[in-house]
Amino acid sequence: MCNYGFGEEAMVNFRDSISGVVRRQNRWGVYIDLNIENDIGDHEEIIPAFGYWSGNLPVGTKVLCSIKRSAKENKDMLVSVDSVFYQIAA
């Protein structure tokens, strides 16, 4: 378990997969907003994270991530992008 400084209800196990949304991308990877939800009181936390990714992901794409390293003082949490939920264009 890891506490990200958002209270006990936002504690997450390092082996958990967490869904998120792509915020922006540069040539090194993607910046993701992770959604950590709690069933108690419908509490939701948004945690900024970074993941190395060489492909092109549009802003707003939903992804599934695993935590590789917790956040440091001046850096976002490091995650690996496990799955990408692509939207089929109509």
C-alpha positions as a Markdown table, in Angstrom:
| # | Residue | x | y | z |
|---|---|---|---|---|
| 1 | Met | 0.0 | 0.0 | 0.0 |
| 2 | Cys | 1.1 | 3.5 | -0.7 |
| 3 | Asn | -0.2 | 6.8 | 0.6 |
| 4 | Tyr | 0.0 | 9.6 | -1.9 |
| 5 | Gly | -0.8 | 12.3 | 0.6 |
| 6 | Phe | -4.5 | 12.5 | -0.2 |
| 7 | Gly | -5.8 | 10.7 | 2.9 |
| 8 | Glu | -6.3 | 7.1 | 3.9 |
| 9 | Glu | -9.2 | 6.5 | 1.5 |
| 10 | Ala | -6.8 | 7.1 | -1.5 |
| 11 | Met | -4.3 | 4.4 | -0.5 |
| 12 | Val | -3.5 | 2.1 | -3.4 |
| 13 | Asn | -1.6 | -1.2 | -3.7 |
| 14 | Phe | 1.4 | -1.1 | -6.1 |
| 15 | Arg | 0.1 | -4.2 | -7.9 |
| 16 | Asp | -3.2 | -2.5 | -8.8 |
| 17 | Ser | -4.1 | -1.4 | -12.3 |
| 18 | Ile | -5.5 | 2.1 | -12.4 |
| 19 | Ser | -7.5 | 3.7 | -15.1 |
| 20 | Gly | -6.6 | 7.2 | -16.3 |
| 21 | Val | -7.0 | 9.8 | -19.1 |
| 22 | Val | -4.2 | 11.2 | -21.3 |
| 23 | Arg | -3.7 | 14.8 | -20.4 |
| 24 | Arg | -0.9 | 15.6 | -22.9 |
| 25 | Gln | 2.0 | 14.0 | -24.8 |
| 26 | Asn | 5.5 | 14.9 | -25.8 |
| 27 | Arg | 8.3 | 13.0 | -27.5 |
| 28 | Trp | 9.3 | 11.1 | -24.3 |
| 29 | Gly | 5.9 | 9.9 | -23.2 |
| 30 | Val | 2.4 | 10.7 | -22.0 |
| 31 | Tyr | 1.1 | 12.7 | -19.0 |
| 32 | Ile | -1.9 | 11.0 | -17.5 |
| 33 | Asp | -4.5 | 11.9 | -14.9 |
| 34 | Leu | -5.1 | 8.7 | -12.8 |
| 35 | Asn | -8.6 | 8.2 | -11.3 |
| 36 | Ile | -8.4 | 6.7 | -7.9 |
| 37 | Glu | -11.9 | 6.0 | -6.7 |
| 38 | Asn | -13.2 | 5.0 | -3.3 |
| 39 | Asp | -16.5 | 3.3 | -2.8 |
| 40 | Ile | -17.0 | 5.0 | 0.6 |
| 41 | Gly | -18.8 | 8.2 | -0.1 |
| 42 | Asp | -18.1 | 8.1 | -3.8 |
| 43 | His | -14.7 | 9.8 | -3.2 |
| 44 | Glu | -12.4 | 10.3 | -6.3 |
| 45 | Glu | -8.9 | 11.6 | -6.4 |
| 46 | Ile | -7.0 | 12.7 | -9.6 |
| 47 | Ile | -3.3 | 11.8 | -9.4 |
| 48 | Pro | -0.9 | 13.2 | -12.1 |
| 49 | Ala | 1.4 | 10.5 | -13.6 |
| 50 | Phe | 3.9 | 10.0 | -16.4 |
| 51 | Gly | 4.4 | 7.0 | -18.6 |
| 52 | Tyr | 6.9 | 6.3 | -21.4 |
| 53 | Trp | 5.0 | 5.8 | -24.7 |
| 54 | Ser | 6.4 | 6.0 | -28.2 |
| 55 | Gly | 3.0 | 5.9 | -30.0 |
| 56 | Asn | 0.6 | 8.7 | -30.6 |
| 57 | Leu | -2.3 | 9.0 | -28.1 |
| 58 | Pro | -4.9 | 11.8 | -28.5 |
| 59 | Val | -5.7 | 13.9 | -25.5 |
| 60 | Gly | -8.7 | 12.3 | -23.6 |
| 61 | Thr | -7.8 | 8.7 | -24.5 |
| 62 | Lys | -8.5 | 6.2 | -21.7 |
| 63 | Val | -5.6 | 4.0 | -20.5 |
| 64 | Leu | -5.0 | 1.3 | -17.9 |
| 65 | Cys | -1.8 | 1.7 | -16.0 |
| 66 | Ser | 0.4 | -0.1 | -13.4 |
| 67 | Ile | 2.4 | 1.9 | -10.9 |
| 68 | Lys | 6.2 | 1.6 | -11.4 |
| 69 | Arg | 7.4 | 4.2 | -8.9 |
| 70 | Ser | 5.7 | 6.6 | -6.5 |
| 71 | Ala | 5.8 | 10.3 | -7.0 |
| 72 | Lys | 8.9 | 12.2 | -5.8 |
| 73 | Glu | 9.2 | 15.8 | -4.7 |
| 74 | Asn | 9.5 | 17.3 | -8.1 |
| 75 | Lys | 8.3 | 14.5 | -10.4 |
| 76 | Asp | 5.0 | 12.8 | -11.2 |
| 77 | Met | 4.3 | 9.2 | -10.4 |
| 78 | Leu | 5.9 | 6.8 | -13.0 |
| 79 | Val | 3.5 | 4.3 | -14.5 |
| 80 | Ser | 3.5 | 1.8 | -17.3 |
| 81 | Val | 0.7 | 2.0 | -19.9 |
| 82 | Asp | -0.7 | -1.6 | -20.0 |
| 83 | Ser | -3.8 | -1.1 | -22.2 |
| 84 | Val | -5.3 | 1.6 | -24.3 |
| 85 | Phe | -9.1 | 2.0 | -24.8 |
| 86 | Tyr | -9.4 | 3.2 | -28.4 |
| 87 | Gln | -12.6 | 4.8 | -29.5 |
| 88 | Ile | -13.9 | 3.7 | -32.9 |
| 89 | Ala | -14.6 | 6.7 | -35.1 |
| 90 | Ala | -18.1 | 6.7 | -36.5 |
